[in-house]
Amino acid sequence: MIMTTDFICAYFGKGSDGEEWTITARGFASLKQAEKHGLFMMPTAGVFGFAVIQETKDWWQVRDDYSILPDNVSVTQDLNSFKVTTAPKLELV
């Protein structure tokens, strides 16, 4: 049985209106190619970072070793794409 692996680059940022956005690019042949795409997008205004994701039919995994992610983000799957959002700050009460 052949297991198909998809390599994805989800780059993200925030618009001038304060709204967070994520663009999911698929179809890369390797983790390195997905990383290269993320690095190419980094100089674009409003881009804060990117997540390289390895996905099969049954699971997906964020590859930190190929991604540029701040400590305060969360990556979730939304139907057939991914969303990178800023995690809420913890407040002591």
Rosetta blueprint (number, residue, H / E / L):
1 M L
2 I L
3 M L
4 T L
5 T L
6 D E
7 F E
8 I E
9 C E
10 A E
11 Y E
12 F E
13 G E
14 K E
15 G L
16 S L
17 D L
18 G L
19 E L
20 E E
21 W E
22 T E
23 I E
24 T E
25 A E
26 R E
27 G E
28 F E
29 A L
30 S L
31 L H
32 K H
33 Q H
34 A H
35 E H
36 K H
37 H H
38 G H
39 L H
40 F H
41 M H
42 M L
43 P L
44 T L
45 A L
46 G L
47 V E
48 F E
49 G E
50 F E
51 A E
52 V E
53 I E
54 Q E
55 E E
56 T L
57 K L
58 D L
59 W L
60 W E
61 Q E
62 V E
63 R L
64 D H
65 D H
66 Y H
67 S L
68 I E
69 L L
70 P L
71 D L
72 N L
73 V E
74 S E
75 V E
76 T E
77 Q E
78 D E
79 L L
80 N L
81 S E
82 F E
83 K E
84 V E
85 T E
86 T E
87 A L
88 P L
89 K L
90 L L
91 E L
92 L L
93 V L
